[in-house]
């Protein structure tokens, strides 16, 4: 069974994706993790504007809470890496 992401990872995702009017609509599932770095699958609702996402070298969010790197879109789900150490 796939592990559900910790709440601090979900919070970083929700805040970062809200910047682009994208809502997290279901449980965030962990694909892999190592220390404070999580690769997760994020079910979303909203329109992805690739120019906005890719104009900053693929980074959706960087602040003291974490960094989200855009990886791709798969069947209405984002696959992203969240690094809580940054």
C-alpha positions as YAML, in Angstrom:
chain: A
units: angstrom
residues:
- id: 1
  name: UNK
  ca: [0.00, 0.00, 0.00]
- id: 2
  name: UNK
  ca: [1.20, 3.51, -0.84]
- id: 3
  name: UNK
  ca: [2.12, 5.76, 2.04]
- id: 4
  name: UNK
  ca: [0.29, 9.07, 2.50]
- id: 5
  name: UNK
  ca: [2.59, 12.10, 2.63]
- id: 6
  name: UNK
  ca: [3.22, 13.79, 6.01]
- id: 7
  name: UNK
  ca: [1.20, 16.90, 6.80]
- id: 8
  name: UNK
  ca: [4.19, 19.28, 6.44]
- id: 9
  name: UNK
  ca: [4.72, 18.03, 2.87]
- id: 10
  name: UNK
  ca: [1.01, 18.50, 2.10]
- id: 11
  name: UNK
  ca: [1.11, 22.04, 3.54]
- id: 12
  name: UNK
  ca: [4.08, 23.04, 1.35]
- id: 13
  name: UNK
  ca: [2.31, 21.60, -1.71]
- id: 14
  name: UNK
  ca: [-1.01, 23.31, -0.99]
- id: 15
  name: UNK
  ca: [0.64, 26.71, -0.44]
- id: 16
  name: UNK
  ca: [2.89, 26.40, -3.48]
- id: 17
  name: UNK
  ca: [0.21, 25.18, -5.86]
- id: 18
  name: UNK
  ca: [-2.30, 27.78, -4.64]
- id: 19
  name: UNK
  ca: [0.05, 30.36, -6.18]
- id: 20
  name: UNK
  ca: [-1.06, 28.97, -9.56]
- id: 21
  name: UNK
  ca: [-4.74, 28.52, -8.60]
- id: 22
  name: UNK
  ca: [-4.25, 24.76, -8.42]
- id: 23
  name: UNK
  ca: [-5.99, 22.84, -5.63]
- id: 24
  name: UNK
  ca: [-4.82, 19.54, -4.14]
- id: 25
  name: UNK
  ca: [-7.99, 17.42, -4.33]
- id: 26
  name: UNK
  ca: [-7.10, 14.12, -2.70]
- id: 27
  name: UNK
  ca: [-4.48, 12.37, -0.59]
- id: 28
  name: UNK
  ca: [-0.88, 13.03, -1.58]
- id: 29
  name: UNK
  ca: [0.90, 9.68, -2.02]
- id: 30
  name: UNK
  ca: [4.62, 9.14, -1.44]
- id: 31
  name: UNK
  ca: [6.41, 7.49, -4.38]
- id: 32
  name: UNK
  ca: [9.79, 7.57, -2.66]
- id: 33
  name: UNK
  ca: [11.53, 9.42, 0.15]
- id: 34
  name: UNK
  ca: [14.98, 9.93, 1.58]
- id: 35
  name: UNK
  ca: [15.50, 11.94, 4.76]
- id: 36
  name: UNK
  ca: [13.49, 15.19, 4.22]
- id: 37
  name: UNK
  ca: [13.12, 14.81, 0.44]
- id: 38
  name: UNK
  ca: [9.86, 13.32, -0.87]
- id: 39
  name: UNK
  ca: [8.84, 12.38, -4.40]
- id: 40
  name: UNK
  ca: [5.05, 12.46, -4.34]
- id: 41
  name: UNK
  ca: [1.99, 12.06, -6.55]
- id: 42
  name: UNK
  ca: [-0.45, 14.96, -6.18]
- id: 43
  name: UNK
  ca: [-4.04, 14.79, -7.51]
- id: 44
  name: UNK
  ca: [-4.96, 18.32, -8.55]
- id: 45
  name: UNK
  ca: [-7.74, 20.51, -9.90]
- id: 46
  name: UNK
  ca: [-6.77, 23.56, -11.92]
- id: 47
  name: UNK
  ca: [-5.12, 24.63, -15.17]
- id: 48
  name: UNK
  ca: [-1.36, 24.14, -15.44]
- id: 49
  name: UNK
  ca: [0.31, 27.02, -17.25]
- id: 50
  name: UNK
  ca: [3.62, 25.56, -18.35]
- id: 51
  name: UNK
  ca: [5.18, 28.95, -19.16]
- id: 52
  name: UNK
  ca: [4.74, 30.07, -15.55]
- id: 53
  name: UNK
  ca: [6.09, 26.85, -14.14]
- id: 54
  name: UNK
  ca: [9.09, 26.49, -16.44]
- id: 55
  name: UNK
  ca: [10.11, 30.17, -16.50]
- id: 56
  name: UNK
  ca: [11.74, 29.72, -13.09]
- id: 57
  name: UNK
  ca: [13.84, 26.66, -14.06]
- id: 58
  name: UNK
  ca: [11.02, 24.32, -13.02]
- id: 59
  name: UNK
  ca: [10.69, 25.60, -9.47]
- id: 60
  name: UNK
  ca: [7.14, 26.21, -8.24]
- id: 61
  name: UNK
  ca: [8.01, 27.40, -4.77]
- id: 62
  name: UNK
  ca: [11.06, 28.21, -2.74]
- id: 63
  name: UNK
  ca: [10.86, 29.63, 0.74]
- id: 64
  name: UNK
  ca: [11.90, 28.71, 4.26]
- id: 65
  name: UNK
  ca: [9.26, 25.94, 4.38]
- id: 66
  name: UNK
  ca: [10.38, 23.96, 1.39]
- id: 67
  name: UNK
  ca: [11.03, 23.74, -2.32]
- id: 68
  name: UNK
  ca: [8.81, 22.09, -4.91]
- id: 69
  name: UNK
  ca: [10.31, 21.05, -8.26]
- id: 70
  name: UNK
  ca: [7.96, 20.38, -11.15]
- id: 71
  name: UNK
  ca: [8.40, 16.90, -12.67]
- id: 72
  name: UNK
  ca: [5.41, 16.24, -14.91]
- id: 73
  name: UNK
  ca: [1.71, 15.72, -15.41]
- id: 74
  name: UNK
  ca: [0.24, 12.22, -15.37]
- id: 75
  name: UNK
  ca: [-3.52, 11.64, -15.67]
- id: 76
  name: UNK
  ca: [-4.53, 14.70, -13.66]
- id: 77
  name: UNK
  ca: [-1.77, 14.15, -11.13]
- id: 78
  name: UNK
  ca: [1.48, 15.99, -10.61]
- id: 79
  name: UNK
  ca: [4.65, 14.13, -9.74]
- id: 80
  name: UNK
  ca: [6.88, 16.48, -7.76]
- id: 81
  name: UNK
  ca: [9.81, 16.44, -5.39]
- id: 82
  name: UNK
  ca: [9.46, 18.31, -2.10]
- id: 83
  name: UNK
  ca: [12.70, 19.08, -0.26]
- id: 84
  name: UNK
  ca: [12.00, 20.26, 3.29]
- id: 85
  name: UNK
  ca: [15.70, 20.97, 3.94]
- id: 86
  name: UNK
  ca: [15.78, 24.03, 1.64]
...
